[in-house]
Amino acid sequence: MIFNRLLVASLALFVSVPAVQARPCATGDAGATRRVEIGATGRSMLVHFPAGYRTGRRAPLVWLFHGSGGSGENILKQSKLAEAADRHGFIVAAPDGGIAVNQGFVWNIPGVPTITGKIPGPDDADDVAFVLAATDWLAAQRCADSARVYATGLSGGGRMTSWLACVAANRFAAIAPVVGLRAGNPLASDPRLPDPATCAPARPVPIIAFAGDADTTNPIQGGGAGYWQYTMHMAEARWADINGCRSGPRTRELSPAHYEIRYERCRDGADVVGRIERGGKHVWLADNDAMWTFLSRFRRN
């Protein structure tokens, strides 16, 4: 009898105590951009929280990488991706590259020379490690949904985006390089080809890439600087092979100024799309709404 009374009292106490709720994201306010110190990494970055963002509900995260010599602040302004985030409800993370040059920064893509002509060394910051650690930190803060993490970037930031797909495919649901799609480093023996040993992702990666056919910095026809060399179409074809695409390339006219080259029927639905602007140059020429429409179709399992 005494045991029964104690059991009832214990159950009543258990029921009456509310469950402790995990702390919701307190890193930023809806519609605001702020610089955030990222855990123990020793680095910070700009993070934009979309208008209408609700604390306690994890949002998709889009990494935005600046071009070589740029900064997170500059690419946020140039790309207008924060405005797209406000329309569609995703977080934008805009870090600075780990290697300082002049008044800006470049990304550490191993084995590939930066705009200074120097190949990053072992003492340079590991940008891949930082991005992955910062992604984990934002997820641990209950801000970002780790199943809906995406990457985009301009020029050198597009190459950084491509590199992340090569070496950390299991962390990104899809990518969208802008004037910067690569599929690994140029092959040493024939730079007109990508080196398959430098891009062997663990899973297919859905890709939409934006470029202009009048870009003389990263020409879609290939050539250019040592980090570029092979054509954008070669990069697309290599990703189509990686993703196991069974259809394509197929060209589709979108407008008098734009066309697409598409590879479809790929493993896990990981299509490869190149959207080309006729007369487009080396600038942010992505259609941000179309980019998000593509990216948001995918989530990481």
Secondary structure, 3 states (H helix, E strand, C coil): CHHHHHHHHHHHHHHHCCCCCCCCCCCCCCCCEEEEECCCCCCEEEEECCCCCCCCCCEEEEEEECCCCECHHHHHHHHCHHHHHHHHCCEEEEECCCEEECCEEECCCCCCCCCCCCCCCCCCCCHHHHHHHHHHHHHHCCCEEEEEEEEEEECHHHHHHHHHHHHCHHHCCEEEEECCCCCCCEECCEEEEECHHHCCCCCCCCEEEEEECCCCCCCCCCECCCCCECCHHHHHHHHHHHCCCCEEEEEEEEECCEEEEEEECCHHHCCEEEEEECCCCCCCCCCHHHHHHHHCCCCCC
